[in-house]
Amino acid sequence: MDKKWLRWLAAPAVALMLAACGGGEESADKPADQQEEGTGQESAEQAAFPVTMTDAVGNEITLEEEPDAIVSMIPSNTEILFAVGAGDAVVGVGDFDDYPAEAQEIEKIGGLEFNVEKILSLDPDLVLAHGSAMGTHEAGLQQLRDAGVTVFVVEEAQDFETAYETIEQIGELTGNSEEAADVVDEMQSKVNEIVGATEGMEPKKVFAETSPAPEIYTPGGGTFTDEMLGMIGAENAAGDQEGWVMMDPEEIISRNPDVILVMYSYMEGAVDGVKAREGYGTVSAVKNDAVVQVDENITSRPGPRLADGLEAIAKAVYPEAFEGGNE
């Protein structure tokens, strides 16, 4: 594994070697402004650490230097780490962390029931946990803290702004603040393009289905999906509900959505299964062939691919707004 901290240490080490070999004379010949510029860059690099930050559960942690070994316990954190340039430092990931492809080759530490001993064996400088899993992870995380491991719990983001803040936060914790800012800028630019493309479209009512019958769950108000639908001017058919709710097929039929988003991919023929449900032949989404499958990973993980998720939803709801454009 490429150790980022070795590269950081290499700069002063090389400078000392050059000085010992006479390289100092060459440095002395440089104009004063160039010497000052180099000193400023080195100082800025060194000033990035230590980093002190309070996590989502109120614990203040301090990292004295850039972490060399990171364990990520949830897919969104893993995606952020790789996106900001800290992927080389990741030594352990959760069982469901499948993106990017490199993450699939990293040591697995478990899922809802993670392996404390496995994590300790990886000797991490930083464990990135997540607020969404505190109900099942808290006891194990305390064992890690008691063993001297630095644990940082990332807030469970429910909107784009919090997701942006999380990316910048992880960037700062790993010494990649500039890269994190670039990721956020790119996301915001793409979001603005998508919102602009759908502006002025006739509003459509959308039902987002995240699990199939007999237990059909849908995201109501206060969820990423609800925010995404609002951003493109669509109406969430379950927007009057709060959080994730189970809804009967009869209720879905009565709400008569214009579009049905199938947001799961673990079963084959999901779209055809929705269309074939009893009574669904009267639903506008079925009559107009507007039952569309979208990737649940990019629409639900609060990470760098959220803008791609917004684009996927926008194209599913308003394909006419993107006809003739870049796919």
C-alpha positions as MATLAB code, in Angstrom:
seq = 'MDKKWLRWLAAPAVALMLAACGGGEESADKPADQQEEGTGQESAEQAAFPVTMTDAVGNEITLEEEPDAIVSMIPSNTEILFAVGAGDAVVGVGDFDDYPAEAQEIEKIGGLEFNVEKILSLDPDLVLAHGSAMGTHEAGLQQLRDAGVTVFVVEEAQDFETAYETIEQIGELTGNSEEAADVVDEMQSKVNEIVGATEGMEPKKVFAETSPAPEIYTPGGGTFTDEMLGMIGAENAAGDQEGWVMMDPEEIISRNPDVILVMYSYMEGAVDGVKAREGYGTVSAVKNDAVVQVDENITSRPGPRLADGLEAIAKAVYPEAFEGGNE';
ca = [
       0.000    0.000    0.000;
       1.251    3.510   -0.882;
       1.813    5.167    2.500;
       0.848    8.836    2.199;
       2.644    9.787    5.380;
       5.899    8.464    3.892;
       5.524   10.903    1.012;
       4.901   13.709    3.498;
       8.019   12.836    5.459;
      10.057   12.429    2.287;
      10.144   16.135    1.475;
      12.206   17.299    4.493;
      14.333   14.153    4.314;
      15.312   14.829    0.707;
      16.095   18.442    1.578;
      18.535   17.317    4.283;
      20.224   14.887    1.898;
      20.666   17.582   -0.738;
      22.137   19.936    1.829;
      24.625   17.272    2.934;
      25.657   16.707   -0.691;
      26.119   20.384   -1.473;
      22.566   20.983   -2.643;
      22.293   23.809   -0.138;
      24.439   26.053   -2.351;
      21.907   25.723   -5.166;
      19.128   26.647   -2.739;
      21.078   29.684   -1.588;
      21.315   30.921   -5.186;
      17.510   31.023   -5.563;
      15.789   34.426   -5.494;
      14.402   35.355   -2.087;
      10.806   35.309   -3.289;
      11.151   31.698   -4.477;
      12.717   30.651   -1.162;
       9.885   32.302    0.753;
       7.285   30.669   -1.468;
       8.662   27.209   -0.790;
       8.803   27.852    2.954;
       5.192   28.980    2.927;
       4.012   25.864    1.157;
       5.859   23.628    3.623;
       4.429   25.537    6.584;
       0.899   25.259    5.215;
       1.367   21.504    4.804;
       2.614   21.102    8.360;
      -0.144   23.354    9.731;
      -2.860   20.959    8.527;
      -2.262   18.813   11.596;
      -3.043   18.373   14.396;
      -6.779   18.365   13.620;
      -9.344   18.555   16.404;
     -12.997   17.932   15.603;
     -16.210   16.992   17.422;
     -18.123   14.072   15.950;
     -21.842   13.346   15.586;
     -22.160   11.923   19.116;
     -20.356   14.799   20.791;
     -16.918   13.222   21.211;
     -13.944   15.485   20.529;
     -11.065   13.736   18.790;
      -7.616   14.960   17.845;
      -5.413   13.584   15.083;
      -1.789   14.612   15.592;
      -0.808   13.649   12.048;
      -2.331   12.481    8.796;
      -3.854    9.019    9.354;
      -1.958    6.233    7.646;
      -4.428    3.398    8.358;
      -8.173    4.054    8.213;
     -11.088    1.685    8.771;
     -14.355    2.747    7.142;
     -17.498    1.128    8.505;
     -20.101    2.227    5.959;
     -20.196    2.491    2.127;
     -20.706    6.273    1.936;
     -17.640    6.959    4.086;
     -15.587    4.621    1.909;
     -16.714    6.357   -1.282;
     -15.824    9.736    0.211;
     -12.372    8.555    1.313;
     -11.516    7.409   -2.183;
     -13.036   10.487   -3.816;
     -10.930   12.904   -1.745;
      -7.716   10.963   -2.355;
      -7.414    9.029    0.914;
      -8.093    5.601   -0.576;
      -4.491    4.450   -0.169;
      -4.838    4.754    3.594;
      -7.972    2.576    3.848;
      -7.075   -0.781    5.411;
     -10.544   -2.060    6.356;
     -14.110   -1.610    5.071;
     -17.589   -2.931    5.799;
     -18.986   -6.014    4.104;
     -21.264   -3.947    1.846;
     -18.642   -1.434    0.688;
     -18.495   -2.161   -3.043;
     -17.474    1.154   -4.620;
     -15.030    1.994   -6.031;
     -13.815   -1.372   -7.302;
     -10.658   -1.107   -5.201;
     -12.771   -1.207   -2.057;
     -13.797   -4.767   -2.838;
     -10.175   -5.922   -2.414;
      -9.740   -4.411    1.051;
     -10.052   -6.405    4.293;
     -13.672   -6.748    5.438;
     -14.539   -5.967    9.048;
     -18.175   -7.115    9.096;
     -21.532   -5.473    8.582;
     -24.188   -4.708   11.174;
     -22.212   -6.947   13.537;
     -18.648   -5.806   12.969;
     -15.579   -7.668   14.205;
     -13.792   -5.668   16.917;
     -10.798   -8.017   16.989;
     -10.416   -7.746   13.211;
     -10.360   -3.970   13.373;
      -7.809   -3.970   16.183;
      -5.592   -6.325   14.174;
      -5.461   -3.712   11.397;
      -3.964   -1.193   13.864;
      -5.940    1.788   12.528;
      -5.093    5.419   13.215;
      -8.726    6.317   12.564;
     -12.039    4.461   12.464;
     -14.809    6.258   10.591;
     -18.187    5.158   11.939;
     -21.613    6.536   11.012;
     -24.555    7.972   12.889;
     -27.029    5.740   11.077;
     -25.548    2.622   12.713;
     -25.183    3.828   16.282;
     -28.057    1.654   17.467;
     -26.059   -1.494   16.711;
     -22.469   -0.234   16.698;
     -22.155    1.792   19.907;
     -21.016   -1.040   22.200;
     -18.363   -2.213   19.751;
     -17.163    1.328   19.095;
     -16.697    1.841   22.824;
     -14.528   -1.279   22.910;
     -12.372    0.293   20.202;
     -12.136    3.564   22.127;
     -11.210    1.679   25.287;
      -8.427   -0.022   23.331;
      -7.006    3.381   22.388;
      -8.367    3.598   18.842;
      -9.488    6.992   17.547;
     -13.140    6.688   16.494;
     -14.976    9.441   14.631;
     -18.733    9.109   14.097;
     -19.894   10.865   10.923;
     -23.286   12.556   11.064;
     -26.145   10.809    9.257;
     -26.827   13.237    6.411;
     -30.419   13.738    5.316;
     -29.802   16.451    2.718;
     -27.231   17.621    0.201;
     -25.822   20.395    2.389;
     -24.984   17.974    5.190;
     -23.478   15.573    2.659;
     -21.244   18.370    1.367;
     -20.181   19.178    4.931;
     -19.395   15.506    5.569;
     -17.149   15.324    2.506;
     -15.270   18.443    3.607;
     -15.017   17.070    7.144;
     -13.511   13.760    6.019;
     -11.201   15.695    3.726;
      -9.901   17.695    6.682;
      -9.515   14.609    8.884;
      -7.388   12.896    6.233;
      -5.315   15.889    5.111;
      -7.208   16.264    1.835;
      -9.168   19.484    2.339;
      -8.447   20.883   -1.116;
      -9.437   17.655   -2.831;
     -12.656   17.531   -0.792;
     -13.509   21.091   -1.794;
     -13.012   20.117   -5.445;
     -15.366   17.143   -5.041;
     -18.052   19.371   -3.524;
     -17.610   21.988   -6.268;
     -18.044   19.343   -8.969;
     -21.148   17.966   -7.270;
     -22.713   21.400   -6.892;
     -21.995   22.236  -10.526;
     -23.677   19.040  -11.708;
     -26.650   19.585   -9.408;
     -27.123   23.080  -10.823;
     -27.092   21.717  -14.373;
     -29.714   19.086  -13.549;
     -31.959   21.549  -11.734;
     -31.653   23.923  -14.678;
     -32.570   21.187  -17.170;
     -35.791   20.350  -15.310;
     -36.817   23.900  -14.542;
     -40.249   24.728  -15.901;
     -41.286   21.131  -16.490;
     -44.880   20.148  -15.733;
     -44.781   18.716  -12.193;
     -45.211   14.955  -11.952;
     -46.256   12.867   -8.972;
     -43.637   10.232   -8.196;
     -43.806    7.131   -6.003;
     -40.378    5.799   -5.010;
     -40.401    2.127   -4.047;
     -37.412    0.879   -2.071;
     -38.626   -2.682   -1.401;
     -41.134   -4.924   -3.188;
     -44.474   -6.375   -2.121;
     -45.684   -7.546    0.297;
     -43.794   -4.931    2.344;
     -43.537   -1.919    0.052;
     -41.458    0.811    1.659;
     -41.167    4.336    0.350;
     -39.221    7.453    1.407;
     -41.467   10.211    2.693;
     -40.607   13.704    3.845;
     -37.204   14.396    5.369;
     -35.347   11.907    3.148;
     -32.817   12.317    0.357;
     -35.325   11.076   -2.199;
     -37.891   13.628   -1.079;
     -35.293   16.395   -1.373;
     -34.202   15.197   -4.822;
     -37.763   15.134   -6.112;
     -38.307   18.644   -4.810;
     -35.113   19.863   -6.464;
     -36.378   18.810   -9.896;
     -39.885   20.165   -9.317;
     -41.580   16.787   -8.856;
     -44.066   15.823   -6.142;
     -43.304   12.964   -3.787;
     -46.467   10.814   -3.724;
     -45.596    9.961   -0.113;
     -44.434   13.441    0.824;
     -47.158   13.790    3.435;
     -45.530   10.954    5.410;
     -42.364   11.390    7.479;
     -39.265    9.252    6.969;
     -39.475    5.714    5.625;
     -42.983    4.251    5.610;
     -44.653    1.049    4.473;
     -47.585    1.579    2.121;
     -50.319   -0.800    0.945;
     -50.732   -1.338   -2.814;
     -54.308   -0.043   -2.560;
     -53.051    3.240   -1.126;
     -50.455    3.555   -3.884;
     -53.147    2.972   -6.507;
     -55.332    5.640   -4.928;
     -52.483    8.144   -5.036;
     -52.105    7.418   -8.763;
     -48.450    8.405   -9.342;
     -47.321    9.535  -12.802;
     -43.967    7.801  -12.311;
     -42.914    4.857  -10.154;
     -39.230    4.599   -9.285;
     -38.041    1.074   -8.470;
     -35.100    1.710   -6.165;
     -33.802   -1.810   -5.549;
     -31.845   -4.209   -7.717;
     -31.580   -7.388   -5.668;
     -34.376   -9.154   -7.536;
     -34.821   -9.807  -11.230;
     -37.816   -8.514  -13.138;
     -38.648   -5.888  -10.521;
     -40.154   -3.435  -13.009;
     -42.351   -6.089  -14.636;
     -43.362   -7.256  -11.166;
     -44.644   -3.798  -10.284;
     -46.589   -3.478  -13.534;
     -48.217   -6.886  -13.027;
     -49.631   -6.150   -9.566;
     -53.367   -6.479   -9.197;
     -55.102   -3.167   -9.833;
     -51.985   -1.378  -11.075;
     -53.296   -1.308  -14.633;
     -55.224    1.840  -13.724;
     -52.179    3.697  -12.390;
     -50.871    6.453  -14.690;
     -47.255    5.311  -14.278;
     -48.141    1.838  -15.547;
     -50.443    3.022  -18.327;
     -47.737    5.408  -19.599;
     -44.875    2.907  -19.194;
     -43.233    5.148  -16.597;
     -42.078    2.494  -14.143;
     -38.304    2.984  -14.061;
     -35.518    1.277  -12.143;
     -32.741    3.450  -10.698;
     -29.556    2.530   -8.831;
     -30.306    2.628   -5.120;
     -26.632    3.063   -4.232;
     -26.194    6.408   -5.958;
     -29.547    7.718   -4.750;
     -29.254    6.747   -1.092;
     -25.573    6.882   -0.099;
     -24.737   10.377    1.187;
     -21.470   10.634   -0.684;
     -19.828   11.944   -3.854;
     -22.213   10.100   -6.218;
     -25.347   11.854   -4.938;
     -25.283   14.214   -7.908;
     -25.310   11.154  -10.178;
     -28.298    9.895   -8.212;
     -30.127   13.172   -8.748;
     -29.397   12.915  -12.464;
     -30.721    9.329  -12.603;
     -33.956   10.356  -10.887;
     -34.355   13.443  -13.066;
     -33.942   11.406  -16.260;
     -36.407    8.793  -15.000;
     -39.041   11.397  -14.131;
     -38.457   13.887  -16.960;
     -36.772   11.999  -19.819;
     -38.046   14.643  -22.219;
     -35.856   17.257  -20.519;
     -32.721   15.332  -21.477;
     -33.602   14.125  -24.973;
     -30.843   14.998  -27.381;
     -28.459   15.828  -24.515;
     -25.422   13.976  -23.243;
     -26.252   10.654  -21.627;
];
